[in-house]
């Protein structure tokens, strides 16, 4: 990474050893490809996010954890557009 000395980066802390970025990107990524040692934790975080934020149905891939919130308008695909898995399902809001 190249960082400018005189620039104030939002939600970022740089000390002598680490660059720390405050983001939920690593906790709830858009999808994961390949084996990920944190897959079960990511699934847990996505379920919590889904319960708190989403009220409409969406497509969910059990393989890469992709979530497509626009698919409810269209026809459900036969396979995941990210990884090609057929292990996909529609998720419906639990309180609906």
C-alpha positions as a Python dict, from the first residue, in 0.01 Angstrom:
ca = {
    (1, 'X'): (0, 0, 0),
    (2, 'X'): (105, 352, -71),
    (3, 'X'): (-26, 611, 175),
    (4, 'X'): (25, 986, 169),
    (5, 'X'): (176, 1126, 489),
    (6, 'X'): (-32, 1444, 493),
    (7, 'X'): (-367, 1282, 411),
    (8, 'X'): (-621, 1193, 680),
    (9, 'X'): (-774, 857, 591),
    (10, 'X'): (-1127, 802, 721),
    (11, 'X'): (-1176, 504, 955),
    (12, 'X'): (-810, 408, 917),
    (13, 'X'): (-531, 386, 1172),
    (14, 'X'): (-167, 336, 1086),
    (15, 'X'): (85, 251, 1356),
    (16, 'X'): (442, 126, 1324),
    (17, 'X'): (332, -232, 1253),
    (18, 'X'): (-30, -246, 1133),
    (19, 'X'): (-272, -75, 899),
    (20, 'X'): (-615, -97, 1062),
    (21, 'X'): (-925, -27, 855),
    (22, 'X'): (-1265, -14, 1022),
    (23, 'X'): (-1493, -201, 784),
    (24, 'X'): (-1744, -484, 784),
    (25, 'X'): (-1619, -598, 444),
    (26, 'X'): (-1426, -889, 597),
    (27, 'X'): (-1712, -990, 828),
    (28, 'X'): (-1987, -981, 563),
    (29, 'X'): (-1827, -1001, 217),
    (30, 'X'): (-2035, -1006, -101),
    (31, 'X'): (-1912, -1359, -169),
    (32, 'X'): (-1615, -1589, -104),
    (33, 'X'): (-1434, -1804, -357),
    (34, 'X'): (-1253, -2122, -258),
    (35, 'X'): (-1198, -2259, 88),
    (36, 'X'): (-1221, -1998, 360),
    (37, 'X'): (-1141, -2091, 721),
    (38, 'X'): (-1392, -1829, 841),
    (39, 'X'): (-1684, -1950, 628),
    (40, 'X'): (-1905, -2053, 923),
    (41, 'X'): (-1844, -1724, 1104),
    (42, 'X'): (-1918, -1532, 784),
    (43, 'X'): (-2242, -1732, 746),
    (44, 'X'): (-2336, -1642, 1104),
    (45, 'X'): (-2265, -1273, 1045),
    (46, 'X'): (-2462, -1274, 718),
    (47, 'X'): (-2760, -1432, 896),
    (48, 'X'): (-2749, -1160, 1162),
    (49, 'X'): (-2722, -888, 896),
    (50, 'X'): (-3008, -1046, 700),
    (51, 'X'): (-3231, -1055, 1006),
    (52, 'X'): (-3156, -693, 1097),
    (53, 'X'): (-3161, -525, 755),
    (54, 'X'): (-3341, -714, 482),
    (55, 'X'): (-3715, -740, 442),
    (56, 'X'): (-3746, -878, 88),
    (57, 'X'): (-3662, -1217, -56),
    (58, 'X'): (-3327, -1272, -222),
    (59, 'X'): (-3112, -1540, -380),
    (60, 'X'): (-2845, -1701, -160),
    (61, 'X'): (-2567, -1938, -268),
    (62, 'X'): (-2469, -2192, -4),
    (63, 'X'): (-2133, -2242, -176),
    (64, 'X'): (-1987, -1890, -215),
    (65, 'X'): (-2235, -1706, 13),
    (66, 'X'): (-2341, -1468, -268),
    (67, 'X'): (-2658, -1271, -196),
    (68, 'X'): (-2854, -1127, -490),
    (69, 'X'): (-3125, -888, -378),
    (70, 'X'): (-3238, -803, -733),
    (71, 'X'): (-3329, -1159, -832),
    (72, 'X'): (-3673, -1135, -664),
    (73, 'X'): (-3781, -917, -955),
    (74, 'X'): (-3660, -1175, -1205),
    (75, 'X'): (-3678, -1551, -1239),
    (76, 'X'): (-3460, -1761, -1007),
    (77, 'X'): (-3152, -1882, -1199),
    (78, 'X'): (-3055, -2249, -1214),
    (79, 'X'): (-2704, -2181, -1085),
    (80, 'X'): (-2508, -1916, -896),
    (81, 'X'): (-2385, -1639, -1126),
    (82, 'X'): (-2061, -1611, -922),
    (83, 'X'): (-1940, -1968, -867),
    (84, 'X'): (-2173, -2178, -1087),
    (85, 'X'): (-2304, -2387, -795),
    (86, 'X'): (-2656, -2528, -811),
    (87, 'X'): (-2672, -2513, -431),
    (88, 'X'): (-2879, -2192, -430),
    (89, 'X'): (-3204, -2100, -262),
    (90, 'X'): (-3437, -1810, -205),
    (91, 'X'): (-3424, -1653, 140),
    (92, 'X'): (-3744, -1505, 274),
    (93, 'X'): (-3774, -1254, 556),
    (94, 'X'): (-3830, -1445, 881),
    (95, 'X'): (-4096, -1199, 1009),
    (96, 'X'): (-4297, -1193, 684),
}
